[in-house]
Amino acid sequence: MKTIDEVELESAVLKYLDISTSHITENDGKLLREFDEFLSNASLVVEPVRFGHHVFTSNDSREDWFIEDLKTHGFSDNFIAILQAADIADCTYIYFNPDGAVLESLERFDW
């Protein structure tokens, strides 16, 4: 049986944050649904999935220009905080979905 190199395998394993859409505003949800690469300068990549969205994290998420670009396009402080937390936790992407984790330390929105 052929074995896989552990270091090589580790580079192929992704980590993601599975979080409830209740932690983003209704407007954030609308922006994600209508995403059309208007934030290409901000390195934000959004992929719609059946019950939510994958938002790929960026090493730029803590840069002032990145944050200002997100705010200019209407994303909430909560959305930005989640994106930054996922980056700090070394997540490749965030899975926003109705059944994702609800965290007590984050504000919740009923929409």
N, C-alpha and C positions, 0 to 999 in steps of 0.2 A: 504494500500500500504506500502511495506517495504521501509525504508529509509536507505541510506548508510552513514556511519560515515564520516564526512568531513575530518578528519585527515587521516583515512584509505584511502579515495579516493585520497587525495593529494599525497600519496606515490605511487599511480598507474599512475599518470599523468606525462608524459615525455615532456621535452623541447628540441627542436633541432634547429640547425642553418641551414637554407636553403640558400645555396650559389652557385653562378655560377661556373662552371668548368673553366671559363675564368680566375679565380684567382689562378689556379694551372698550373704548367708547363705541357707540353706534356709528359715529362718523369714521372711526378707525376701520370698523367692519366694512363700511361703504367704500372707503378708499382701497381696502384690500380687494374687494369684489370688482372694483372698477380699474384696478391697477393695469396700466398699459405702458410700463417702462418709462413713465414720465420722470422717474427718479434715477435714471441711469447714472447721473453724476454722483448720486449718493450711494452707489453700490448696493442698492436694495434690490433683492430678487425675490419675487413672490410667485408661488405656484399654487393655484387653486386645486384643492383635492375634494373628494366627495362631501365631507362634513366640515370643511374648514379651509385653512390655508397653511402652507409651509412658507415660512419667511426665513430665508437664509441669512445667517449672521454675517457681520463684516468686522474686520479688524478696525475699521474706521468709525465704529459706532460710538466711540468716546471722543471723537474729534469735533471741535466746535463747528466746522463747516458742514459736517454730516448732520449734526443735531439741528442746526439752523435750516438746512434743506428740508428735513422732515417736518419741522414746525411750519415752515413756509407753505408746505403742501397740506397742512392741517392735521398732522398726526399729533396725538395727545402726549402729555408728559408720561402717562402710564405706559403707553406703547413704547416710547423711547427708553424708559427705565427697564422694561422687560427685555428689549433688544440688547441693552448694555449688560444686563445681568446674565443673559445667555452667552454673550461674548466672554465675559469674565469667567463663566463656568466652562468655557471651552466647548460650547455646543456648536455644531455645524449649522443647525437650523432650529426654528421654533415651530411647533405644530399647534396652532390656535384652533381649538375645536370645542363644541359645547360640553363634551364629556371630559375635558382636560382637567388637570389639577387646579383646585381652588386654594389659593394661598392666603392665609390670614393677614400677612403683612402687606398685601396689595389691595388697593381700592377695588370695589366691584361696582359694575354698572348693570342696571336692569333694563334690557332692551330686547 
